[in-house]
Amino acid sequence: MNDSQVKQLRRTRDGRIIAGVCSGAGRYVGIDPNIIRIALAALTLFGGAGIAIYALAWLIVPEEGRPTSIAQDLIDKNVNKNRPTP
């Protein structure tokens, strides 16, 4: 299997309501994104974990068409800022 055939978890643009986390996860695992939305809503109501999971996924899962996530972009920006210039 080459790189173009490898299934990758990405936040999607189509079907997104907020950031595309649930629609991307649904596409990745092959289920309706609404099931994931309901599960996250239930987790939010019973302890608040749904919000944390969604926020974490928003940061670490890259958007489709982008090579890196928001978190990776922030890390790279911080690393480059702290490098001495020649």
Buried (B, 14 or more C-beta within 10 A) or exposed (E): EEEEEEEEBBBBEEEBEEBBBBBBBBBBEEEEBEEBBEBBEEBBEEEEEBEEBBEEBBBEBBBBEEEEBBBBBEEEEEEEEEEEEE
